[in-house]
Amino acid sequence: MAVDEEVRARAEAWSTAFSYIKSSAVVCAVELALPDILENNGGPMSLSQLSAAANCPEEPLFRLMRFLIFHGIFKKAQPPSSLYYDQTPLSRFFTSDKLGDFLLLQSTPATRSPTGLSAEALRNGGPLYLRSINDANPWGPAGLGTKVFTDAMAAHARDTTRMIVRNYPEALDGVGSVVDVGGRHGMALSEFVQAFPWLRGISFDLPEVVAEAPPPQPRIELFGGSMFESVPKADAVMLMSVLHDWGDQDCIEILKKCKEAIPVGMGKVMIVEAIIDEDNNNDEFTGARLSLDMIMLAVTEKGKGKERTYREWAYLLKEAGFSTFKVKSIDTVESVIEAFP
């Protein structure tokens, strides 16, 4: 399989895995009466106007509309000064006098996805997505040890780490040791130590997560603790799919602790996360990144977790005291952001 063909297949696999998110987001828009509000207004509305009419805070509404615009449900209208939203022929079919009420059938407990969005969640800060799985939140303490969640995170970590090894092995040049913050049972590090025989890994996670881990493979140490208190010292610290779970201020505090753990003047922090490019809808993975953002909006407390733009990452790193950073694409949903003191 040619490389570009593999990239397209990988993007399609991610889109397929997240296919339910689109219908959930449309249901949420209908619950908020967004098609009716825009239709009754008779023309484009600004974010603040739409927010007031829907009784929904601007920040989660912006993220929902960004996702729905990408999928062609609504569209942007651009007066000179700010962003305005408008109907499309498709969104007009979801008003209450057409298919809107039929679509709301999908919001019943029997049909809504466990990680589906809801108007209640956006208005009140959730996470109020829980509809099944015995109301167990996989992001909460009760879910941290569940086999389904652990297996899913392991699969994701292995796949993303393999893409780093394949497409950006230079990331580990000159690195003798690396701490994987939130590394659970060392799934990502297992790929690294196999590929880089000189590397020593420390998988750092909550004590209750580490306690359930099987014995690690050679050159991997398991370490329990809190990333809000201190991080084990190493040449490099990696945060893979961790910061998108947290709001900005928490991210800044986590990054400061990671910065304290690396050698002054020569260490680095590797952030492996999605970067949303709001001006480029041609990237194969844009849809998957926006779907991940909808999941974060649905499952994190008050929707604080999110996928971030380049500008938002730059803000976090500056506030955490990093002097410079660079970004490397690895031909998947995530990129590698290397931050230097």
N, C-alpha and C positions, 0 to 999 in steps of 0.2 A: 504494500500500500504506500503510495507516494505521501510525502510529508503533508502537503496541502490537503490531500484527500483525507488523511487521518485527522487533521485539525477540523475539517468540516464535519467529519463523523463524530468527533468528540463534542463539538458544539451542538450537533443534533441530539446526541445522547443526553446532554444537560437539559436541552429544551424539552425533550420527552419526559425526563424525570420531573420537570416543573410544570407540566402541561396543566395540571389542576389549578395552579395559581391564577392563571388568566381568568378562568370562569369565576373563581372566588372573588377576584378583584372587581369584576363586572357586577357581581351580586352586591358587593359592598357599595359600589357607586349607585346602584338602584336603591339600596336601603337608605342611602344619604339623599336620594331624590335628585341627584346631580343632573340627569337628563331632563327632568321636569323643570328644574330651576333654570337651566340654560334656555330651554325652550320657551318658558314663560317670560324670560327676560327679553327675548326677541333679538339678542345680539351677544357679542362676546362679553365676558365678565373677568375682572381681575381676580387674582388669588384672594385678596382680602374680601372682595365682594362675595365670591363663592363661599369662602369660609364662613362669613356671617350668615349667609342664607342657609347653609347646610348645618349650622351650629357645630362646626368641626374645626379644631385648631389648624392653623395654617401649615405647620411643618409636616404632619402626617398626610394632610390633604395634598400638599405639593408632591410628596413621594408617590402617592396613589395616582395622581394625574400624570406624573412623568411616566409611570409604568403604562397607564392606559393609552397615552398618546403614542408611545412606542408601538403598541399593538393596534393602532388605528381606530380606537374606540372614540376618542375625542381628538381635537386638534388644537394647535397653538395659533392664536391670532396675535400679531405683533404691532400694536401702536408704538409710537416712538419711545415712550418712557418706561414701559414695564410689560410683564408677561400677562397676556389675556388668554382665556380658554373659550372654545366654541364647540358647537355641535358638529357632528358629521352625519351623513346619511345613515350610518350604522347606529350611532348613539340615539338617533330619533326613534328607532324601533324599540328602545328600552324605556320610553316614557310610560306612565301609568295607564294611559289609554290605549297602549299597544301591547308589547310583550313584557313590560316591566313586572306586572304582578305575577305572570307565569314564571318569570325568571326567579322571583323570590321564593318559589317552591324549593329552589336549590339551597335556601338558607335554613331549612328545617334541620333539626338534629339528626334526622335519618340520612340526609343527603349532603350536609356540609362537611368538608374535609376537616380533620382534627386540627390542621394548621391553617384553616381558612380565615380570611379577614372578616370583620363585621363592622357595621357602623358604630355599634356600641363600643368596640375596642378603640376605634379611631377617636371617638368623641371623649371617652373617659379614660383612656390610657391603658387598658388591658394589663396583662394578656388575657383577653376574654374569648380566646379562640377555642377553648376546650369543649369538645362535643362528644368525645368518646374516650377510648383507652383508659377508662376508669378515672378520668380527670387527672391523669398523671402527666406532669409537665417534664419532658425530657431535659429541659434546661435547668430545672430546679434540683434541690438536693435529693429528692426521692428518685429522680430519673437518672442520676449520674452513673449508677451501676447497672442500669438495665441493659440486657444483652443486645437488644435491637439498636439502642443508641450507641453503645460501645462499638458494635460491629460496623455501624454506618460511619462513625467517625474514623475508625481504623481504615476502612476502604477508601474514604476521602483522603486521609493523610497519606496513605501509601501511593495513591495515584498522583497526587500533587507533588509529592517528594520525588517520584520518578521523573516527573517533568522538569524539576529543578536539576536533577542529576543529568538528564539528557540535554537540556537546552541552556543550562547556565551552571555548569560544574565549577566555573571560576568563582562562584560565590563562596566556595570552601577553600580556595587557595590561601595558604598561610594560616589557616584556622586549625589549631590543634585540639580545641575543645569547644563544644556548643551546648548550650542549655535550651531545651525545647520547653517553653513555658506553656502550660496546659497540654503537655505531651501525653497525658493519660498513661498508657502502658508501654510507651516507647515505639509506637508503630512507625512514625516518621523516621525516627533515629535509626531504626533497624535498616531502612533503605540507605541512609547516609553511611553508616559504618561499613556496610557491604561494599559500597562504591568507593569509599575513601579509607583505605586501610590505616592511615595515620590518625584518624579522627577518634576522639573520645566523646561520648554523649552523656548528657544528664537529662533525664525526663522528669520534669518538675510539675507536680500537680497537687491537688488537695490531698491531705493525709488519707482520707477515706477512699479516694480513688487509687492511690498507691498501694493501700493495704489489700486491695482486691486483685492486684496485678500478678500474673505468673512470673516466675524467675526471669529476669532479663537476659538477653544474649550477651556474650562477651563485649566489653568496651562500652556498655551502657549501664548507667547507674540510675536507680529510681530514688527520687528525693521528694518528700512531702512538705508542704508549707503553703503560705499565702503570698501571691504575687503583689498584694497590697502592702506587705510588710517587708519582705526582702526576697531577692532572687539569687540563687547560687552563682558564684563567680565563674566566668569562662571567657575564652577569647571572643566568642560571639553568643548572642542571645537570639533565639528565634521565637516569633509569635505567629503561629499559623492558625488562621480562622479563630482568633481569640478576641481581638479588639472590636470586631463587628458586633459582638454581644453587648458592648458597653457604650454608655453615653460619653460625650467629649471629655468631661472633667475626670471621669474614672480612667479613660484611656490615657490622659496626660499623667495621672498618678502612676499608672502601670508602667508607662514608658520611662518615667523618671527612675523607678526602681530598677528597670532593665539597664538603664544608662549607668547606674551605680555599680552594676555587676560586671561591667566590661573594663579592660585595661584603659587607663587614661591615654588618649592620643593615638591608640592603635586598634581598639576594639570596634565592634559594630553591632547594631541591632538589625536583624532581618525580619521584616514584617511580610508575611505571605497572605495577602488579602486581595479581594477584588477592588478594582478602581473603575468607577463609573465615568464614562466620557459622555456628557450630555450633548455634545456637538457631533458625535460620530455614531450613527445608527447602522453603519456598514460592517462593523466588527462582528465576527461570527458569534462572539460570546456576550454581546450586549444584552440580549434577551435573558440569558441565564443570570447575569449580574443583577438586572432589575428584578428578576424573580426572587433571587436571594434577598434583595432589599425588602420585598413584600413579606417574606418569611420573618425577617428580623422585626419588621413593623408589627407582625401578628404575635410573635412569641416572646419578645422581650418586654420587661416591665415598662409600662408607659411608652412603648415603642422607641426607647432610647437607643437600642442597638440599630445599626444601619450599615449599609455599604456606602462607601464614601468616594467623593470625587478627588481628583488630584489636588485641588485647592484645599479641600477639607483635610487631607492627609498632611499637606504642607503646614497648615495651621497647627495641627496636633504636635507635629515634630518640633516646630519652632517654640511652642509653649512649653514643651518638655525639655528644652535646652539643647537640642541637637543643632550643630552648625551647618550641616549639609546633608543631602540625601540624593540617591539616584534610583531610578526605576528600571527594571528589566522585565520584559514580557517573556513568558515561558510557554506560550501557545496553549493556554487553558484559561479557565475563569479567573484565576488569581494571577497576580504579578508578584515579583519580589521587589520590595522597597528596602534598600539598604541605607540605614541612618547612621551617621558618624558624629561623635562628640564634637 
